[in-house]
């Protein structure tokens, strides 16, 4: 029984050590943990917006507003982390930005 408790304590210690090491690495990279977490969430949303940008050529005004809002959140989150972290996502980012700019232009022309 004591051997099982010892293993559990070692595993808990290892988890805390890994979390502390990760936080230290994030801070050494010059980022805040909150910014890094928002980048992770934005990265997931980038995938969704990328698929949406490819799939839908014409959006309703309501879909455009939602798309613009979500894209701006992504751009803000990506601006807070070093570009080296998201080099592999650059093509998706570029496609979302292109669709964002197109929607902005159409909405600006209609006003």
MARKEMI-188044 format. One record per residue (C-alpha): x, y negated, z negated. Coordinates in pm, whole numbers, padded with zeros to 5 digits, always signed. Layout:
MARKEMI-188044
XYZ;...
This chain:
MARKEMI-188044
+00000+00000+00000;+00281-00241-00086;+00449-00165+00247;+00136-00275+00432;+00121-00598+00231;+00487-00661+00306;+00424-00615+00680;+00124-00850+00664;+00330-01116+00484;+00609-01083+00740;+00361-01117+01027;+00200-01425+00869;+00543-01578+00814;+00637-01505+01176;+00318-01673+01301;+00382-01985+01094;+00745-01991+01207;+00640-01969+01573;+00385-02247+01531;+00640-02467+01355;+00897-02396+01627;+00643-02485+01897;+00551-02812+01726;+00920-02895+01688;+00981-02829+02059;+00688-03051+02157;+00815-03332+01936;+01170-03292+02068;+01031-03335+02420;+00902-03675+02306;+00535-03586+02301;+00266-03580+02041;+00098-03248+01969;-00239-03408+02039;-00119-03526+02382;+00013-03179+02461;-00317-03020+02360;-00514-03266+02574;-00278-03177+02862;-00364-02809+02821;-00735-02889+02825;-00689-03122+03122;-00502-02850+03306;-00805-02623+03273;-01033-02900+03396;-00794-02967+03686;-00858-02615+03812;-01233-02670+03800;-01216-03008+03971;-00982-02871+04235;-01230-02597+04324;-01510-02854+04319;-01316-03092+04545;-01250-02816+04797;-01600-02670+04787;-01814-02984+04803;-01752-03230+05081;-02052-03451+05003;-02161-03513+04647;-02467-03677+04508;-02414-04010+04330;-02455-03838+03994;-02197-03572+04084;-01961-03847+04198;-01985-04027+03865;-01919-03705+03675;-01628-03619+03902;-01474-03965+03861;-01510-03952+03484;-01352-03608+03451;-01074-03694+03696;-00984-04006+03497;-00954-03794+03181;-00720-03560+03365;-00506-03843+03498;-00475-03991+03150;-00374-03658+02995;-00122-03582+03270;+00035-03927+03235;+00119-03855+02870;+00339-03551+02937;+00663-03518+03132;+00618-03442+03500;+00836-03132+03470;+00555-02961+03280;+00309-02986+03564;+00520-02955+03878;+00342-02632+03972;+00004-02802+03944;+00104-03096+04165;-00084-02977+04475;-00407-02942+04277;-00348-03279+04114;-00288-03437+04453;-00608-03287+04598;-00815-03406+04301;-00658-03752+04330;-00734-03760+04703;-01100-03673+04643;-01110-03927+04358;-00978-04202+04587;-01222-04106+04863;-01518-04127+04625;-01395-04459+04488;-01367-04599+04842;-01715-04479+04941;-01867-04623+04625;-01677-04949+04671;-01791-04980+05034;-02153-04915+04937;-02143-05197+04680;
